[in-house]
Amino acid sequence: MTQGRPLLNRRLTEFGTTIFAEMSALAVRTGSINLGQGFPDTDGPEEIREAAVRALRAGHGNQYPPGPGVPELRSAVAEHQRRRYGLEYDPDAEVLVTTGATEAIAASLLALLEPGDEVIALEPYYDSYAACIAMAGGTRVPVTLRPHEGAYRLDLDELRAAVTPRTRLILLNTPHNPTGTVLTRDELAAVAALACERDLLVVTDEVYEHLVFEGEHIPLASFPGMRERTVTISSAGKTFSFTGWKVGWITASPELVTAVRSAKQFLTYVSGGPLQYAVAEALRLPDSFFDALRTDLRAKRDLLGAGLAEAGFEVYEPAGTYFVTTDIRPLGDEKDGLAFCRALPERCGVVAVPNAVFYDHREQGAPFVRFAFCKRTEVLTEAVTRLKSLRAA
Ligand SMILES: Cc1ncc(COP(=O)(O)O)c(C=O)c1O
């Protein structure tokens, strides 16, 4: 405190330490299996790691790379969007490389919002959304995804009702963390129609675009009228299992890229120079790489999901992402996910994350707990054994 004033400004006081830091520290202290934070416990392809080493040794990107990102990566992003989705982006004017998706989210919101603008976000939401909306002086308006017949779904009427004259943008996330929901073509078409009708921008976080086990990922930008009003965000971390590299990107119209770049240049200016060359190679991996990734993760999802069900949790089977959401109420007296997660490491040596922290309406998320399955099979098998001991205890 100085001058009798708290140091942290009012915009950020509600955001203490992220739950991931708290739970990961708990995992280390108790020697637990960490199924809290979404990072794989093995590195991505050796050839991509070697590409990064080669770039470092060759001096590619060791000094400030160009502000919008190295041309090789911008071209690879544009090629990827064309190859996977038939979307055409000019690598020079319509692609911007960022420090992970996290910076892309921050820069987009800082660039596009005026103080007081409303932002609709799907609740439960990835925790940086609320903090970035707050930093930009915006007001978040959550639209809650609710469990329905074994999966979480978006209520389109609720979404529509959330739009007001002050709404500036919709912050979408599909495939969705933490619920694993993949928005369907019909749902996306409805979001697109609403954005066009009410003249809204959309920032869409598609970092799990390649981790879809049921259905397909369809970029919102591919719907009629959306290309010019959508900032599409993705990143290398999840797709290539290098979450520590923090190389992300946006694709959008030249006007939107210019706006987002104006904010981004004063956040980090640039980062990950040599890694950008490696990610360019990664994006050009053949389809078989992406297929194998999906097959591997689907098996892990099934292993952990079945184990959690046997352990007594109600399981919402995710169609995508790294995560499975469970309801702890069938376990017995449990109904407070936060208390459950804080006690779980001591009880059985496993760390999970309470979904309540991803809600404004915390009561809506109270009994739900998220587990990550992007771990080695033997780690998941051991976690399941430990979780089953909850019943016996
Ligand atoms: C929905 C979502 N967006 C963004 C990120 C962050 O991505 P990056 O590590 O590329 O900054 C994550 C990471 O967990 C995420 O789940």
The ligand as an ORCA input file, in Angstrom:
! r2SCAN-3c Opt
* xyz 0 1
  C      -8.923    -21.684    -24.841
  C      -7.485    -21.330    -24.722
  N      -7.022    -20.238    -25.332
  C      -5.735    -19.880    -25.249
  C      -4.831    -20.622    -24.523
  C      -3.412    -20.169    -24.435
  O      -2.699    -20.459    -25.556
  P      -1.155    -20.096    -25.666
  O      -0.401    -21.026    -24.765
  O      -0.830    -20.260    -27.090
  O      -0.981    -18.684    -25.210
  C      -5.264    -21.774    -23.867
  C      -4.322    -22.562    -23.055
  O      -4.704    -23.361    -22.226
  C      -6.624    -22.130    -23.970
  O      -7.104    -23.218    -23.351
*
